[in-house]
Amino acid sequence: MWLSLTGFIIPGFPYLFCGEKKRFLLIFPLLYVTFFLGLFLFDGAVVLPGEYQSPPGFFNPLGYLTFWCQMLFGLPAWISLFISTASPEIEYMGEMVHRTYPPLFDLGSYYLLVVGGLNYYCNIKIYDHILKKVK
Protein backbone atom coordinates (compact mmCIF):
# COMPACT_ATOMS: atom_id res chain seq x y z
CA MET A 1 0.00 0.00 0.00
CA TRP A 2 2.73 2.48 0.97
CA LEU A 3 4.59 1.67 -2.22
CA SER A 4 1.61 2.67 -4.33
CA LEU A 5 1.25 5.92 -2.37
CA THR A 6 4.88 6.84 -3.03
CA GLY A 7 3.88 7.09 -6.69
CA PHE A 8 1.92 10.20 -5.79
CA ILE A 9 5.04 11.76 -4.29
CA ILE A 10 7.52 10.70 -6.98
CA PRO A 11 5.53 9.69 -10.07
CA GLY A 12 6.64 6.46 -11.71
CA PHE A 13 9.05 5.59 -8.88
CA PRO A 14 7.21 2.50 -7.49
CA TYR A 15 8.04 0.54 -10.65
CA LEU A 16 11.69 0.62 -9.63
CA PHE A 17 10.90 -0.93 -6.24
CA CYS A 18 8.72 -3.66 -7.79
CA GLY A 19 11.62 -4.83 -9.93
CA GLU A 20 10.09 -3.64 -13.20
CA LYS A 21 13.11 -1.65 -14.33
CA LYS A 22 12.23 -1.71 -18.04
CA ARG A 23 8.79 -0.34 -17.32
CA PHE A 24 10.30 2.28 -15.00
CA LEU A 25 12.72 3.39 -17.73
CA LEU A 26 9.75 3.79 -20.08
CA ILE A 27 7.17 5.35 -17.74
CA PHE A 28 9.35 7.69 -15.67
CA PRO A 29 10.65 9.84 -18.56
CA LEU A 30 7.28 9.71 -20.32
CA LEU A 31 5.50 11.12 -17.27
CA TYR A 32 8.01 13.89 -16.67
CA VAL A 33 8.37 14.94 -20.31
CA THR A 34 4.58 15.17 -20.58
CA PHE A 35 4.37 17.12 -17.30
CA PHE A 36 7.06 19.64 -18.22
CA LEU A 37 5.66 20.04 -21.73
CA GLY A 38 2.28 20.80 -20.16
CA LEU A 39 3.88 23.33 -17.80
CA PHE A 40 5.72 24.96 -20.68
CA LEU A 41 2.54 25.32 -22.73
CA PHE A 42 0.64 26.36 -19.62
CA ASP A 43 3.18 29.09 -18.82
CA GLY A 44 4.56 27.23 -15.80
CA ALA A 45 1.40 27.21 -13.74
CA VAL A 46 -1.25 24.90 -12.45
CA VAL A 47 -4.44 26.94 -12.31
CA LEU A 48 -6.91 26.86 -9.46
CA PRO A 49 -10.47 25.84 -10.45
CA GLY A 50 -11.89 29.31 -9.86
CA GLU A 51 -9.50 30.86 -12.37
CA TYR A 52 -10.77 28.91 -15.36
CA GLN A 53 -12.55 30.99 -17.96
CA SER A 54 -16.11 31.02 -16.67
CA PRO A 55 -18.57 33.77 -15.72
CA PRO A 56 -18.39 35.08 -12.13
CA GLY A 57 -20.53 33.02 -9.77
CA PHE A 58 -20.72 30.11 -12.22
CA PHE A 59 -19.86 26.71 -10.75
CA ASN A 60 -17.63 24.94 -13.26
CA PRO A 61 -17.45 21.22 -12.35
CA LEU A 62 -15.06 20.54 -15.22
CA GLY A 63 -12.63 23.09 -13.76
CA TYR A 64 -12.59 21.24 -10.43
CA LEU A 65 -12.25 17.84 -12.09
CA THR A 66 -9.36 19.09 -14.23
CA PHE A 67 -7.62 20.65 -11.23
CA TRP A 68 -7.78 17.52 -9.07
CA CYS A 69 -6.73 15.28 -11.95
CA GLN A 70 -3.69 17.51 -12.49
CA MET A 71 -2.90 17.25 -8.78
CA LEU A 72 -2.79 13.43 -9.07
CA PHE A 73 0.66 13.84 -10.63
CA GLY A 74 1.93 14.30 -7.10
CA LEU A 75 4.69 16.38 -5.62
CA PRO A 76 5.81 18.13 -8.84
CA ALA A 77 2.24 19.32 -9.45
CA TRP A 78 1.88 20.55 -5.87
CA ILE A 79 5.18 22.43 -6.10
CA SER A 80 4.07 23.99 -9.38
CA LEU A 81 0.76 24.99 -7.80
CA PHE A 82 2.56 26.61 -4.87
CA ILE A 83 4.86 28.57 -7.17
CA SER A 84 2.03 29.74 -9.42
CA THR A 85 -0.20 30.86 -6.53
CA ALA A 86 2.68 32.53 -4.69
CA SER A 87 3.06 35.02 -7.53
CA PRO A 88 -0.34 35.68 -9.15
CA GLU A 89 0.93 39.04 -10.38
CA ILE A 90 3.89 39.61 -12.66
CA GLU A 91 5.80 42.72 -13.59
CA TYR A 92 5.14 43.92 -17.11
CA MET A 93 6.70 47.12 -18.42
CA GLY A 94 7.33 48.37 -14.91
CA GLU A 95 3.80 47.71 -13.62
CA MET A 96 2.38 44.81 -11.66
CA VAL A 97 -0.37 43.09 -13.65
CA HIS A 98 -2.47 40.00 -12.99
CA ARG A 99 -1.17 36.84 -14.66
CA THR A 100 -2.77 36.14 -18.02
CA TYR A 101 -2.69 32.81 -19.75
CA PRO A 102 -1.00 32.13 -23.09
CA PRO A 103 -2.84 31.05 -26.24
CA LEU A 104 -1.79 27.42 -25.69
CA PHE A 105 -3.36 27.43 -22.21
CA ASP A 106 -5.92 24.74 -23.08
CA LEU A 107 -3.35 22.45 -24.69
CA GLY A 108 -1.08 22.73 -21.65
CA SER A 109 -4.05 22.01 -19.41
CA TYR A 110 -4.78 18.91 -21.46
CA TYR A 111 -1.20 17.64 -21.08
CA LEU A 112 -1.32 18.19 -17.32
CA LEU A 113 -4.69 16.45 -17.15
CA VAL A 114 -3.38 13.46 -19.12
CA VAL A 115 -0.22 13.11 -17.04
CA GLY A 116 -2.24 13.22 -13.80
CA GLY A 117 -4.46 10.45 -15.12
CA LEU A 118 -1.47 8.40 -16.29
CA ASN A 119 0.14 8.65 -12.89
CA TYR A 120 -3.10 7.62 -11.20
CA TYR A 121 -3.41 4.54 -13.44
CA CYS A 122 0.26 3.63 -12.89
CA ASN A 123 -0.27 3.73 -9.14
CA ILE A 124 -3.42 1.62 -9.35
CA LYS A 125 -1.53 -0.93 -11.46
CA ILE A 126 1.25 -1.09 -8.87
CA TYR A 127 -1.33 -1.56 -6.11
CA ASP A 128 -2.96 -4.43 -8.05
CA HIS A 129 0.49 -5.91 -8.70
CA ILE A 130 1.24 -5.90 -4.96
CA LEU A 131 -2.15 -7.50 -4.14
CA LYS A 132 -1.47 -10.35 -6.59
CA LYS A 133 1.86 -11.07 -4.88
CA VAL A 134 0.21 -11.11 -1.44
CA LYS A 135 -2.50 -13.60 -2.48
C-alpha positions as CSV (number, residue, x, y, z in Angstrom):
1,M,0.0,0.0,0.0
2,W,2.7,2.5,1.0
3,L,4.6,1.7,-2.2
4,S,1.6,2.7,-4.3
5,L,1.2,5.9,-2.4
6,T,4.9,6.8,-3.0
7,G,3.9,7.1,-6.7
8,F,1.9,10.2,-5.8
9,I,5.0,11.8,-4.3
10,I,7.5,10.7,-7.0
11,P,5.5,9.7,-10.1
12,G,6.6,6.5,-11.7
13,F,9.0,5.6,-8.9
14,P,7.2,2.5,-7.5
15,Y,8.0,0.5,-10.7
16,L,11.7,0.6,-9.6
17,F,10.9,-0.9,-6.2
18,C,8.7,-3.7,-7.8
19,G,11.6,-4.8,-9.9
20,E,10.1,-3.6,-13.2
21,K,13.1,-1.7,-14.3
22,K,12.2,-1.7,-18.0
23,R,8.8,-0.3,-17.3
24,F,10.3,2.3,-15.0
25,L,12.7,3.4,-17.7
26,L,9.7,3.8,-20.1
27,I,7.2,5.4,-17.7
28,F,9.4,7.7,-15.7
29,P,10.7,9.8,-18.6
30,L,7.3,9.7,-20.3
31,L,5.5,11.1,-17.3
32,Y,8.0,13.9,-16.7
33,V,8.4,14.9,-20.3
34,T,4.6,15.2,-20.6
35,F,4.4,17.1,-17.3
36,F,7.1,19.6,-18.2
37,L,5.7,20.0,-21.7
38,G,2.3,20.8,-20.2
39,L,3.9,23.3,-17.8
40,F,5.7,25.0,-20.7
41,L,2.5,25.3,-22.7
42,F,0.6,26.4,-19.6
43,D,3.2,29.1,-18.8
44,G,4.6,27.2,-15.8
45,A,1.4,27.2,-13.7
46,V,-1.3,24.9,-12.4
47,V,-4.4,26.9,-12.3
48,L,-6.9,26.9,-9.5
49,P,-10.5,25.8,-10.4
50,G,-11.9,29.3,-9.9
51,E,-9.5,30.9,-12.4
52,Y,-10.8,28.9,-15.4
53,Q,-12.6,31.0,-18.0
54,S,-16.1,31.0,-16.7
55,P,-18.6,33.8,-15.7
56,P,-18.4,35.1,-12.1
57,G,-20.5,33.0,-9.8
58,F,-20.7,30.1,-12.2
59,F,-19.9,26.7,-10.7
60,N,-17.6,24.9,-13.3
61,P,-17.5,21.2,-12.3
62,L,-15.1,20.5,-15.2
63,G,-12.6,23.1,-13.8
64,Y,-12.6,21.2,-10.4
65,L,-12.2,17.8,-12.1
66,T,-9.4,19.1,-14.2
67,F,-7.6,20.6,-11.2
68,W,-7.8,17.5,-9.1
69,C,-6.7,15.3,-11.9
70,Q,-3.7,17.5,-12.5
71,M,-2.9,17.2,-8.8
72,L,-2.8,13.4,-9.1
73,F,0.7,13.8,-10.6
74,G,1.9,14.3,-7.1
75,L,4.7,16.4,-5.6
76,P,5.8,18.1,-8.8
77,A,2.2,19.3,-9.5
78,W,1.9,20.5,-5.9
79,I,5.2,22.4,-6.1
80,S,4.1,24.0,-9.4
81,L,0.8,25.0,-7.8
82,F,2.6,26.6,-4.9
83,I,4.9,28.6,-7.2
84,S,2.0,29.7,-9.4
85,T,-0.2,30.9,-6.5
86,A,2.7,32.5,-4.7
87,S,3.1,35.0,-7.5
88,P,-0.3,35.7,-9.1
89,E,0.9,39.0,-10.4
90,I,3.9,39.6,-12.7
91,E,5.8,42.7,-13.6
92,Y,5.1,43.9,-17.1
93,M,6.7,47.1,-18.4
94,G,7.3,48.4,-14.9
95,E,3.8,47.7,-13.6
96,M,2.4,44.8,-11.7
97,V,-0.4,43.1,-13.7
98,H,-2.5,40.0,-13.0
99,R,-1.2,36.8,-14.7
100,T,-2.8,36.1,-18.0
101,Y,-2.7,32.8,-19.8
102,P,-1.0,32.1,-23.1
103,P,-2.8,31.1,-26.2
104,L,-1.8,27.4,-25.7
105,F,-3.4,27.4,-22.2
106,D,-5.9,24.7,-23.1
107,L,-3.3,22.5,-24.7
108,G,-1.1,22.7,-21.6
109,S,-4.1,22.0,-19.4
110,Y,-4.8,18.9,-21.5
111,Y,-1.2,17.6,-21.1
112,L,-1.3,18.2,-17.3
113,L,-4.7,16.4,-17.2
114,V,-3.4,13.5,-19.1
115,V,-0.2,13.1,-17.0
116,G,-2.2,13.2,-13.8
117,G,-4.5,10.5,-15.1
118,L,-1.5,8.4,-16.3
119,N,0.1,8.6,-12.9
120,Y,-3.1,7.6,-11.2
121,Y,-3.4,4.5,-13.4
122,C,0.3,3.6,-12.9
123,N,-0.3,3.7,-9.1
124,I,-3.4,1.6,-9.3
125,K,-1.5,-0.9,-11.5
126,I,1.3,-1.1,-8.9
127,Y,-1.3,-1.6,-6.1
128,D,-3.0,-4.4,-8.0
129,H,0.5,-5.9,-8.7
130,I,1.2,-5.9,-5.0
131,L,-2.1,-7.5,-4.1
132,K,-1.5,-10.4,-6.6
133,K,1.9,-11.1,-4.9
134,V,0.2,-11.1,-1.4
135,K,-2.5,-13.6,-2.5
